Amino acid sequence: MGSIQLVFIGGGSVNDGEKFGLSRLGASILNEGTKELGATKFSEKLEQKAIGLSASSGLETLNITLDYLKDKQKDAISLLGDLLSSPNLTENALKNIQTKTISNLLNKETDFDYIASTTLSSLLFKNTPLAHPALGTIQSVKNIELKDIKTYLKENLSLSRLIIVMGGDIDTDKTLATLKPILSKLPTGQKAKTHHYNANAKPQEKIILKDTQQAYIYFGAPFAINSLKDEAYKAKVMGFILGSSGFGSRLMEEIREKRGLAYSAYMRIVTANIASYATGYLQTQLKNQNESIKLVKKVVADFIDKGVTQAELDNAKKFLLGSEPLRNETLSARLGAKFYNFYLGLPLDFDKIELEQIKNLTLKEFNGYVKSHPEIKNLSFSIVTKKEEKGK
């Protein structure tokens, strides 16, 4: 089995500008086959040879993934070349993906987790590209024209933005030699600009009223990090103990186990070049909404002010040291980890380095780090809840 990923830096939603949802549509049209064959016939050619070829976009990148059996590598790369040289840039293809996207967005109107999550982003990252949903809005998707898609692909399917990630049962040199005539047809283009955004340090709250039987509470705060290489492991342990470890985390212990206010409560710390911040969520009965919000604030404040116990640190280290290697069991996971480390400017084997850092972390050092991050007490809340009925 072989896997090739073409990652184009700059092809993500952070560069959509005012055309919200452009990168998603741009990636989606690459899943509509070639102009000559169309979606159905191109898909049939892939299926006949057990080849997987798909495109997607994230926050910062446009990604094309090619998976194939070893003896089908030549066919797979040939079909990749067909797609890159002649994507299905037609009005019919655009209309098809717009219809699917708008249908998805209509479904999101009753997805209260989505509403609370995207509203939180608009609070935390106001006046930045991160404030806007990657899917776009119904109106923004309708307004995107074929010429916008063509411009997007012309800018992003370029050599200056390309990182090639490959793995599996392949000969790297031979594979690159096979790719070269295909990729050489791409324009050189220009490198994408890098971005960094700080989360809003001013606590805010926004309530969205819907016909719901429970409250959906999403919250977040800034998290300052100076060096991913030196601090990411501490932030990982911090997030694990505070709220990302499930049962046993501070949030779950206080909110569910001790008080029964919610079925689950979660919080994690995001560490990336584009933004670093803390974010979490919980669902609770409407009557428990205000108490739950107060408790989240208290749990976070106590965590920062008082730190953790040796037992909490030991349990976190034991779990992380045991489970992290399992996360890279699959080829796609290993390739993803290598790329992410490369993209962040870290050593390719940073996962192993990080495990060693976690292993050697002392309680004194960790609690000092925890207490140096009072900014995560500046929590903003996005709440989807039900309007109180008069007389109740």
C-alpha positions as CSV (number, residue, x, y, z in Angstrom):
1,M,0.0,0.0,0.0
2,G,1.3,3.4,-0.9
3,S,0.1,6.9,0.1
4,I,1.0,10.3,-1.3
5,Q,-0.3,13.5,0.1
6,L,0.1,16.8,-1.8
7,V,-0.3,19.6,0.8
8,F,-0.6,23.1,-0.5
9,I,0.1,25.7,2.1
10,G,-2.2,28.7,2.0
11,G,-5.2,26.8,0.5
12,G,-7.2,26.8,3.8
13,S,-10.1,28.9,5.0
14,V,-7.9,31.4,6.7
15,N,-7.3,32.9,3.3
16,D,-10.9,32.9,2.1
17,G,-11.1,36.7,2.6
18,E,-14.7,37.9,2.2
19,K,-15.7,34.8,0.2
20,F,-16.4,32.6,3.2
21,G,-16.4,28.9,2.2
22,L,-14.3,29.4,-0.9
23,S,-11.6,26.9,0.1
24,R,-14.2,24.2,0.9
25,L,-15.8,24.6,-2.5
26,G,-12.4,24.7,-4.2
27,A,-11.4,21.4,-2.6
28,S,-14.8,19.9,-3.2
29,I,-14.7,20.6,-7.0
30,L,-11.5,18.5,-7.1
31,N,-13.7,15.6,-6.0
32,E,-15.9,16.0,-9.0
33,G,-13.6,14.2,-11.4
34,T,-12.0,15.7,-14.6
35,K,-13.7,17.9,-17.1
36,E,-13.5,15.1,-19.7
37,L,-14.9,12.3,-17.6
38,G,-17.0,14.0,-15.0
39,A,-17.5,12.8,-11.4
40,T,-19.1,9.4,-12.1
41,K,-16.9,8.0,-14.8
42,F,-13.7,9.3,-13.1
43,S,-14.8,7.7,-9.9
44,E,-15.4,4.4,-11.7
45,K,-11.9,4.4,-13.1
46,L,-10.5,4.9,-9.5
47,E,-12.7,2.1,-8.1
48,Q,-11.7,-0.4,-10.9
49,K,-8.1,-0.1,-9.7
50,A,-8.9,0.2,-6.0
51,I,-7.4,3.8,-5.9
52,G,-8.4,6.4,-3.4
53,L,-8.1,10.0,-4.6
54,S,-9.7,12.8,-2.6
55,A,-9.3,16.5,-1.8
56,S,-10.1,18.5,1.3
57,S,-9.2,21.8,2.8
58,G,-8.4,22.8,6.4
59,L,-7.7,26.0,8.2
60,E,-4.4,26.6,6.4
61,T,-4.0,24.0,3.7
62,L,-5.5,22.4,0.6
63,N,-4.8,18.6,0.6
64,I,-4.9,16.0,-2.1
65,T,-4.6,12.4,-0.9
66,L,-3.8,9.4,-3.1
67,D,-3.9,5.9,-1.8
68,Y,-3.2,2.8,-3.9
69,L,-1.9,-0.8,-4.0
70,K,1.8,-1.1,-4.8
71,D,1.2,-2.6,-8.3
72,K,-1.2,0.3,-9.2
73,Q,1.2,3.2,-8.4
74,K,1.7,4.1,-12.1
75,D,-2.1,4.1,-12.7
76,A,-2.8,6.1,-9.6
77,I,-0.2,8.8,-10.3
78,S,-1.5,9.0,-13.9
79,L,-5.1,9.6,-12.7
80,L,-3.7,12.2,-10.2
81,G,-2.1,13.9,-13.2
82,D,-5.4,13.9,-15.1
83,L,-7.1,15.6,-12.2
84,L,-4.5,18.2,-11.7
85,S,-4.3,19.1,-15.4
86,S,-8.0,19.2,-16.1
87,P,-10.3,19.4,-13.0
88,N,-14.0,19.6,-13.6
89,L,-14.3,23.3,-13.6
90,T,-17.8,23.6,-15.0
91,E,-20.9,25.4,-14.0
92,N,-22.7,22.0,-13.4
93,A,-19.9,20.8,-11.1
94,L,-20.0,24.1,-9.2
95,K,-23.8,24.0,-8.9
96,N,-23.6,20.4,-7.6
97,I,-21.1,21.2,-4.8
98,Q,-23.0,24.4,-3.9
99,T,-26.2,22.5,-3.5
100,K,-24.5,19.9,-1.3
101,T,-22.8,22.6,0.8
102,I,-26.0,24.6,1.2
103,S,-27.9,21.5,2.2
104,N,-25.2,20.9,4.9
105,L,-25.5,24.4,6.1
106,L,-29.3,24.1,6.3
107,N,-28.8,21.0,8.5
108,K,-26.4,23.0,10.7
109,E,-29.3,25.4,11.5
110,T,-30.5,22.8,14.0
111,D,-27.1,21.6,15.0
112,F,-26.8,23.5,18.3
113,D,-23.2,22.3,18.9
114,Y,-22.2,23.8,15.6
115,I,-24.0,27.0,16.4
116,A,-22.4,27.3,19.8
117,S,-19.0,26.4,18.4
118,T,-19.0,28.9,15.5
119,T,-20.4,31.6,17.7
120,L,-17.5,31.0,20.2
121,S,-15.0,31.4,17.4
122,S,-16.6,34.7,16.4
123,L,-16.1,35.9,20.0
124,L,-12.6,34.6,20.5
125,F,-11.3,35.8,17.1
126,K,-13.4,38.8,16.3
127,N,-12.2,40.8,13.3
128,T,-9.9,37.9,12.1
129,P,-10.5,35.2,9.5
130,L,-10.8,32.7,12.3
131,A,-14.1,34.3,13.3
132,H,-15.8,33.0,10.2
133,P,-17.1,29.4,9.7
134,A,-14.9,27.4,7.2
135,L,-18.1,26.1,5.6
136,G,-19.2,29.7,4.9
137,T,-22.8,30.8,5.1
138,I,-25.7,30.0,2.8
139,Q,-25.4,33.5,1.1
140,S,-21.6,33.4,0.8
141,V,-21.7,30.0,-0.8
142,K,-24.4,31.1,-3.3
143,N,-22.3,34.2,-4.2
144,I,-19.1,32.2,-5.1
145,E,-18.7,32.0,-8.9
146,L,-16.7,29.6,-11.1
147,K,-14.1,32.3,-11.7
148,D,-13.5,32.5,-7.9
149,I,-12.8,28.7,-7.9
150,K,-10.5,29.0,-10.8
151,T,-8.5,31.8,-9.2
152,Y,-8.4,29.9,-5.9
153,L,-7.0,26.7,-7.6
154,K,-4.6,28.7,-9.8
155,E,-3.1,30.4,-6.7
156,N,-2.9,27.3,-4.5
157,L,-2.1,24.4,-6.9
158,S,1.4,25.8,-7.3
159,L,4.9,24.5,-6.6
160,S,5.9,27.2,-4.2
161,R,3.1,26.1,-1.8
162,L,3.6,22.4,-2.2
163,I,4.8,19.9,0.4
164,I,4.9,16.2,-0.6
165,V,4.2,13.7,2.1
166,M,4.6,10.0,1.2
167,G,4.9,6.7,2.9
168,G,4.1,3.0,2.8
169,D,5.5,0.3,0.6
170,I,7.1,2.6,-2.0
171,D,10.4,3.5,-3.4
172,T,10.8,7.2,-2.6
173,D,13.1,8.1,-5.5
174,K,11.2,6.2,-8.1
175,T,7.9,7.7,-6.9
176,L,9.3,11.2,-7.0
177,A,10.6,10.6,-10.5
178,T,7.1,9.4,-11.6
179,L,5.5,12.5,-10.0
180,K,7.9,15.0,-11.5
181,P,6.4,15.3,-15.0
182,I,3.0,15.7,-13.5
183,L,3.9,18.3,-10.9
184,S,6.3,20.2,-13.3
185,K,3.1,21.3,-15.1
186,L,2.0,23.3,-12.1
187,P,2.9,27.0,-12.0
188,T,5.6,28.1,-9.6
189,G,3.3,30.6,-8.0
190,Q,4.0,32.5,-4.8
191,K,4.4,31.3,-1.2
192,A,1.5,32.0,1.1
193,K,1.8,34.5,3.8
194,T,1.9,33.1,7.4
195,H,-0.7,34.2,9.9
196,H,-0.9,34.4,13.7
197,Y,-3.9,35.5,15.7
198,N,-4.4,36.0,19.4
199,A,-7.6,35.0,21.1
200,N,-9.6,37.8,22.6
201,A,-8.4,38.5,26.2
202,K,-11.7,40.2,27.2
203,P,-14.3,37.8,28.6
204,Q,-17.5,37.9,26.6
205,E,-20.8,36.0,26.6
206,K,-23.3,35.5,23.8
207,I,-26.6,33.7,24.3
208,I,-28.4,32.3,21.2
209,L,-32.1,31.4,21.8
210,K,-33.3,28.2,20.2
211,D,-36.1,25.6,20.7
212,T,-33.8,23.3,22.7
213,Q,-34.4,21.0,25.7
214,Q,-30.8,21.5,27.1
215,A,-28.1,24.2,27.2
216,Y,-25.1,23.9,24.9
217,I,-22.3,25.8,26.5
218,Y,-19.0,26.4,24.6
219,F,-16.2,28.4,26.2
220,G,-12.7,29.5,25.4
221,A,-9.8,31.8,26.4
222,P,-6.4,32.9,25.2
223,F,-3.4,30.8,25.9
224,A,0.1,32.3,25.5
225,I,2.9,30.1,24.2
226,N,6.3,31.3,23.2
227,S,8.0,28.1,22.0
228,L,6.2,24.9,20.8
229,K,9.4,22.9,21.1
230,D,9.8,23.9,24.8
231,E,6.2,24.3,26.0
232,A,3.9,22.1,23.9
233,Y,4.3,19.1,26.1
234,K,3.5,21.0,29.3
235,A,0.4,22.5,27.6
236,K,-0.6,18.9,26.6
237,V,-0.4,17.7,30.2
238,M,-2.1,20.8,31.4
239,G,-5.1,20.3,29.0
240,F,-5.2,16.6,29.8
241,I,-5.6,17.1,33.6
242,L,-7.9,20.0,33.3
243,G,-10.4,18.7,30.8
244,S,-9.3,16.5,27.9
245,S,-8.8,13.2,29.7
246,G,-12.5,12.4,30.1
247,F,-13.3,10.7,33.4
248,G,-10.8,11.8,36.0
249,S,-10.3,15.3,34.5
250,R,-10.9,18.2,36.8
251,L,-13.9,19.4,34.8
252,M,-15.6,16.0,34.7
253,E,-14.9,15.3,38.4
254,E,-16.4,18.6,39.5
255,I,-19.2,19.0,37.0
256,R,-20.4,15.4,36.5
257,E,-19.1,13.2,39.3
258,K,-19.6,15.5,42.3
259,R,-22.6,17.5,41.1
260,G,-24.2,15.6,38.2
261,L,-24.7,18.8,36.2
262,A,-23.7,17.4,32.9
263,Y,-23.2,14.1,31.1
264,S,-19.8,15.2,29.9
265,A,-17.5,18.2,30.1
266,Y,-14.4,18.7,28.0
267,M,-11.6,21.2,27.6
268,R,-8.4,21.2,25.7
269,I,-5.5,23.5,24.9
270,V,-4.8,24.2,21.2
271,T,-1.2,24.8,20.3
272,A,-0.4,25.9,16.8
273,N,1.5,28.6,14.9
274,I,-1.7,30.3,13.7
275,A,-3.3,30.5,17.2
276,S,-3.0,29.1,20.6
277,Y,-6.0,29.0,23.0
278,A,-8.0,27.0,25.4
279,T,-11.5,25.7,24.4
280,G,-14.1,23.5,25.9
281,Y,-17.8,22.6,26.0
282,L,-20.5,20.9,28.0
283,Q,-24.2,20.2,27.7
284,T,-26.5,20.5,30.6
285,Q,-30.2,20.8,31.6
286,L,-31.6,24.3,31.1
287,K,-32.1,24.7,34.9
288,N,-28.4,23.9,35.5
289,Q,-27.0,26.4,32.9
290,N,-26.0,29.2,35.2
291,E,-24.6,27.0,37.9
292,S,-22.5,25.1,35.3
293,I,-21.0,28.3,33.9
294,K,-20.0,29.5,37.4
295,L,-18.5,26.1,38.1
296,V,-16.4,26.1,34.9
297,K,-15.0,29.4,35.9
298,K,-14.2,28.2,39.4
299,V,-12.6,25.0,38.2
300,V,-10.3,26.8,35.8
301,A,-9.4,29.5,38.4
302,D,-8.7,26.9,41.1
303,F,-6.6,24.9,38.7
304,I,-4.4,27.9,37.8
305,D,-4.2,29.2,41.4
306,K,-3.5,25.9,43.2
307,G,-1.9,23.7,40.6
308,V,-2.1,19.9,40.6
309,T,-1.2,17.1,42.9
310,Q,1.6,14.6,42.4
311,A,-1.0,11.9,41.8
312,E,-2.7,13.9,39.1
313,L,0.6,14.5,37.3
314,D,1.7,10.8,37.7
315,N,-1.7,9.6,36.2
316,A,-1.5,12.0,33.3
317,K,2.1,11.0,32.5
318,K,1.3,7.3,32.7
319,F,-1.6,7.6,30.3
320,L,0.1,9.9,27.8
321,L,3.3,7.9,27.7
322,G,1.2,4.7,27.2
323,S,-1.3,6.0,24.7
324,E,0.6,8.4,22.5
325,P,2.5,5.7,20.6
326,L,-0.8,4.0,19.8
327,R,-2.0,7.1,18.0
328,N,0.6,6.6,15.3
329,E,-0.2,3.0,14.5
330,T,-1.7,3.6,11.1
331,L,0.2,4.9,8.1
332,S,-2.0,7.9,7.7
333,A,-1.5,8.9,11.4
334,R,2.3,8.6,11.1
335,L,2.3,10.7,7.9
336,G,0.1,13.2,9.5
337,A,2.3,13.5,12.6
338,K,5.4,13.9,10.5
339,F,3.9,16.6,8.3
340,Y,2.5,18.5,11.3
341,N,5.9,18.5,13.0
342,F,7.5,19.7,9.8
343,Y,4.9,22.4,9.3
344,L,5.3,23.7,12.8
345,G,9.1,23.9,12.4
346,L,9.7,21.0,14.8
347,P,12.0,17.9,14.3
348,L,10.2,15.2,12.4
349,D,10.5,12.8,15.3
350,F,9.2,15.4,17.8
351,D,6.6,13.0,19.1
352,K,9.4,10.9,20.6
353,I,11.1,14.0,22.0
354,E,7.8,15.1,23.5
355,L,7.3,11.8,25.3
356,E,10.8,12.1,26.8
357,Q,9.9,15.7,27.9
358,I,6.7,14.4,29.6
359,K,8.5,11.6,31.3
360,N,11.0,14.0,32.9
361,L,8.4,16.6,33.9
362,T,8.5,17.4,37.6
363,L,5.6,18.6,39.8
364,K,7.4,21.8,40.7
365,E,8.2,22.7,37.1
366,F,4.7,21.8,35.9
367,N,2.8,23.8,38.6
368,G,5.1,26.7,37.9
369,Y,4.0,26.5,34.3
370,V,0.3,26.2,35.2
371,K,0.5,29.3,37.4
372,S,2.1,31.3,34.7
373,H,-1.0,31.1,32.6
374,P,-3.7,33.1,34.4
375,E,-4.9,34.3,31.0
376,I,-7.1,31.2,30.6
377,K,-9.2,32.4,33.4
378,N,-10.5,35.1,31.0
379,L,-13.2,32.8,29.6
380,S,-15.7,33.7,27.0
381,F,-18.9,31.8,26.7
382,S,-21.2,31.0,23.8
383,I,-24.5,29.5,25.0
384,V,-27.4,28.0,23.0
385,T,-30.4,27.8,25.3
386,K,-34.2,28.2,25.4
387,K,-36.0,31.4,26.0
388,E,-37.8,31.4,29.3
389,E,-41.6,31.2,28.9
390,K,-43.6,33.9,30.6
391,G,-45.1,33.0,33.9
392,K,-42.4,30.5,34.6
